[in-house]
Amino acid sequence: MALVYSTDGGRTCPQCRQPLSGCLCAARAREALRGDGRVRVSRESKGRGGKTVTLVRGLALDDEALAALGKRLRTACGAGGALKDGVLEIQGDHVERVIELLVREGHAARRAGG
């Protein structure tokens, strides 16, 4: 017999049978989409007031490792940046340098876009 509703925890998630407040399905889905292992480095300036930003997508790392890698890349480029939704943003046009550093660390990084 499947539990559909319980007054103890309120509504439950149909996949993991946990209360919706403690459901891990959405977090697992975000993590799966976040890092597919295909590391793509691109340059973007749209929607940023004309400022150029180097983006690194597809790194299959957890949040802590991704933040540490972002710190190393920003330091090596001498630029600021951020980690947003699993995408590393580095201020400025540093595509070639970022690809070189990622390859040196063992990631199969490729240039995306033009």
KEKOLZA-594837 format. One line per 2 residues: number of its first residue (from 1); their letters; for each residue x, y, z of C-alpha. Coordinates in Angstrom, 2 decimals. Example, Ala and Ser with C-alpha at 12.3 -4.5 7.8 and 13.67 -1.06 7.14 Angstrom:
2
1> as> 12.30,-4.50,7.80; 13.67,-1.06,7.14
END
This chain:
114
1> ma> 0.00,0.00,0.00; 1.47,3.39,-1.03
3> lv> 1.35,6.39,1.25; -0.38,9.24,-0.57
5> ys> -0.92,11.78,2.19; 0.11,11.96,5.80
7> td> -0.84,14.57,8.37; 2.59,14.17,9.97
9> gg> 4.61,15.71,7.14; 1.94,17.07,4.84
11> rt> 2.15,16.32,1.13; 4.72,13.79,-0.05
13> cp> 6.83,13.57,-3.19; 5.62,10.78,-5.50
15> qc> 9.18,9.68,-6.42; 11.05,9.59,-3.10
17> rq> 8.04,9.43,-0.70; 9.53,12.19,1.47
19> pl> 7.62,15.26,2.66; 7.83,18.00,0.01
21> sg> 9.85,20.17,2.38; 12.53,17.45,2.57
23> cl> 12.35,16.17,-1.02; 15.70,15.58,-2.66
25> ca> 14.46,14.88,-6.19; 14.71,18.49,-7.40
27> ar> 18.24,18.85,-6.00; 19.35,15.61,-7.70
29> ar> 17.87,16.77,-11.00; 19.73,20.10,-10.77
31> ea> 23.01,18.33,-9.99; 22.55,15.93,-12.91
33> lr> 21.96,18.82,-15.30; 24.70,20.95,-13.82
35> gd> 27.74,18.92,-14.81; 27.53,16.72,-17.89
37> gr> 31.32,16.34,-18.14; 31.58,18.30,-21.41
39> vr> 33.47,21.38,-20.32; 32.63,24.32,-22.56
41> vs> 34.29,27.72,-22.31; 32.63,30.65,-24.05
43> re> 32.57,34.43,-24.12; 29.39,36.43,-23.65
45> sk> 28.46,40.09,-23.42; 24.71,40.16,-24.08
47> gr> 22.59,41.38,-21.18; 25.64,42.57,-19.26
49> gg> 25.76,46.21,-20.25; 28.45,45.57,-22.88
51> kt> 30.83,43.94,-20.39; 32.51,40.76,-21.61
53> vt> 32.39,37.66,-19.40; 34.06,34.27,-19.84
55> lv> 31.68,31.39,-18.99; 32.67,27.84,-18.02
57> rg> 29.84,25.28,-18.24; 29.56,21.53,-17.84
59> la> 32.08,20.86,-15.07; 31.09,17.65,-13.28
61> ld> 32.11,18.87,-9.82; 30.25,19.42,-6.56
63> de> 29.62,22.97,-5.36; 32.68,23.14,-3.09
65> al> 35.10,21.88,-5.75; 33.51,24.17,-8.33
67> aa> 33.93,27.20,-6.04; 37.58,26.29,-5.39
69> lg> 38.26,25.90,-9.11; 36.57,29.23,-9.78
71> kr> 38.81,30.87,-7.19; 41.94,29.43,-8.85
73> lr> 40.79,30.53,-12.32; 39.93,34.07,-11.18
75> ta> 43.28,34.38,-9.42; 45.18,33.15,-12.48
77> cg> 43.30,35.58,-14.74; 43.55,38.47,-12.29
79> ag> 39.82,39.09,-12.56; 36.66,38.90,-10.54
81> ga> 33.76,36.60,-11.15; 31.06,34.45,-9.64
83> lk> 29.54,30.97,-9.51; 25.89,31.00,-10.60
85> dg> 23.81,27.83,-11.03; 26.85,25.66,-11.73
87> vl> 28.29,28.10,-14.30; 31.58,29.84,-13.55
89> ei> 31.67,33.47,-14.66; 35.01,35.25,-14.98
91> qg> 35.01,38.95,-15.79; 36.76,39.82,-19.04
93> dh> 37.82,37.90,-22.14; 40.03,35.10,-20.77
95> ve> 38.85,32.16,-22.90; 42.27,30.95,-24.07
97> rv> 43.87,31.23,-20.64; 40.93,29.46,-18.93
99> ie> 41.05,26.59,-21.46; 44.79,26.24,-20.91
101> ll> 44.38,26.15,-17.12; 41.50,23.65,-17.26
103> vr> 43.44,21.31,-19.56; 46.42,21.54,-17.21
105> eg> 44.14,20.44,-14.34; 42.89,17.43,-16.32
107> ha> 39.56,18.68,-17.69; 38.75,18.18,-21.40
109> ar> 37.86,21.82,-22.01; 36.73,23.06,-25.42
111> ra> 35.86,26.46,-26.79; 32.16,27.00,-27.44
113> gg> 30.68,29.68,-29.62; 32.68,31.89,-31.97
END
